[in-house]
Amino acid sequence: MGRKVALSACLAGKNCRYNGEIKARSEVVEKLEKEGYEVVLFCPEDACFGTPREAMDLTVTPEGVKALTKFSGEDRTPPIVEYACDFFDTHSDIDLFVGKARSPSCGVRTARLYDGEGNLLSDEEAGVMAAEARARGIRVLDDEAYLPKPDTTVS
């Protein structure tokens, strides 16, 4: 049995980001395949809410941290949790989770957390699906931790 990786579908070029923008990182997919991983794509936000959709943020509420839409304030946490649980129950042999950095669903250690007034509290949080992967004991990485982008700064 081969190794399997759950990979944010946007990184493989699927048009599933909230604004429909493509954020493919083909070099991540190529490295995973070269390392012998079978890639299983996922996108809880596209599956639950379609594309395009209202952007959302992780927000501290009296009931805990929630994935709330930026403008309407809709709580999108329950459908994402249900998607994540179904995904990991169906793919119980996932060895590695590689999420899109800074995503409120898939970011592993880079999702942003805000208070109720929109003030940034942290930019080192786990997104909703990434947290479920971690809770199940799956090794988790952001795409930028798995394969850092080349440094383009000029000295």
C-alpha positions in Angstrom: 0.0 0.0 0.0 1.4 3.4 -1.0 1.5 6.6 0.9 -1.3 9.1 0.5 -1.3 12.9 0.9 -4.4 15.1 1.2 -3.6 18.2 -0.8 -5.5 21.5 -1.0 -7.0 21.4 -4.5 -6.1 25.0 -5.2 -2.4 24.0 -5.1 -3.0 21.5 -7.9 -4.6 24.3 -10.0 -8.3 23.6 -9.3 -10.3 26.8 -9.6 -11.7 26.7 -6.0 -10.4 29.7 -4.1 -13.1 32.0 -2.7 -12.5 34.6 -5.5 -11.8 32.1 -8.3 -8.2 33.1 -8.5 -5.8 30.3 -9.4 -3.0 29.6 -6.8 -1.5 26.5 -8.3 1.9 25.4 -7.1 2.8 22.6 -9.5 6.2 22.2 -7.9 4.4 21.0 -4.7 2.4 18.4 -6.6 5.6 17.3 -8.5 7.6 16.9 -5.3 4.8 14.9 -3.6 4.6 12.5 -6.6 8.4 12.2 -6.8 8.4 11.2 -3.1 5.9 8.4 -4.0 2.7 10.0 -2.6 -0.7 9.3 -4.1 -2.3 12.8 -4.1 -5.9 13.1 -2.9 -7.3 16.6 -3.5 -9.8 18.3 -1.2 -11.5 21.7 -0.9 -14.0 22.0 1.9 -15.0 25.6 1.0 -15.7 24.8 -2.7 -17.5 21.6 -1.9 -19.7 23.3 0.8 -20.2 26.8 -0.6 -19.2 26.8 -4.3 -16.8 29.2 -6.1 -16.8 32.2 -6.0 -18.0 32.7 -2.5 -17.7 35.3 0.3 -14.3 35.2 2.0 -14.1 34.1 5.6 -11.9 34.5 8.6 -11.3 32.6 11.8 -12.9 34.7 14.5 -13.0 34.4 18.3 -16.7 34.3 19.4 -18.3 33.7 22.8 -18.8 30.1 21.5 -15.2 29.6 20.5 -13.3 30.0 17.3 -15.5 30.1 14.2 -15.0 30.4 10.5 -17.2 33.5 9.8 -17.8 35.2 6.5 -16.2 38.6 6.3 -19.2 40.7 5.5 -22.4 38.8 6.4 -20.9 37.1 9.5 -22.4 33.7 8.6 -20.9 30.8 10.6 -19.5 28.4 8.1 -17.8 26.2 10.6 -20.3 23.3 10.9 -20.3 22.4 7.1 -16.5 22.5 7.0 -16.2 20.3 10.1 -18.7 17.8 8.5 -16.8 17.8 5.2 -13.5 17.3 7.0 -14.8 14.4 9.1 -16.4 12.7 6.0 -13.2 13.2 4.0 -10.9 11.7 6.7 -13.4 8.9 7.4 -13.5 8.0 3.7 -9.7 8.4 3.3 -8.6 6.9 6.6 -5.2 6.0 5.1 -3.9 9.6 4.6 -0.3 9.9 5.8 0.2 13.6 5.2 -2.0 16.7 4.9 -0.6 19.6 2.9 -2.8 22.7 3.2 -2.8 26.1 1.6 -1.0 28.5 3.8 -3.1 31.2 5.5 -6.4 29.5 4.6 -9.1 29.5 7.3 -9.9 26.0 6.3 -6.6 24.5 5.3 -3.8 26.6 6.8 -1.8 24.5 9.3 0.2 27.1 11.3 -0.4 30.2 9.3 -4.2 30.9 9.4 -5.1 34.3 10.8 -7.3 34.7 13.9 -9.3 37.8 14.5 -11.4 39.2 17.4 -15.0 40.3 16.9 -14.0 43.8 15.8 -11.7 42.5 13.1 -8.4 43.0 15.0 -5.7 40.4 14.2 -4.9 38.3 17.2 -2.6 35.7 15.7 -1.3 34.6 12.3 -0.2 31.2 13.5 -3.4 29.3 13.8 -4.7 26.1 12.3 -7.7 26.2 9.9 -10.8 24.2 10.5 -9.9 21.2 8.3 -6.2 21.3 9.2 -7.2 21.1 12.9 -9.3 18.0 12.2 -6.3 16.4 10.4 -4.0 17.2 13.3 -6.6 15.8 15.9 -6.6 12.5 13.9 -2.8 12.2 14.2 -2.1 13.0 10.6 1.2 14.8 9.9 0.2 18.4 8.8 2.2 21.0 6.8 1.4 24.2 5.0 2.5 24.2 1.3 5.1 26.9 2.2 6.5 24.7 5.0 6.5 21.6 2.7 8.2 23.4 -0.2 9.2 27.0 0.7 8.9 29.5 -2.1 12.2 30.8 -3.5 13.5 33.9 -1.8 13.0 36.7 -4.3 14.3 39.5 -2.1 17.2 41.5 -3.5 20.0 42.6 -1.2 
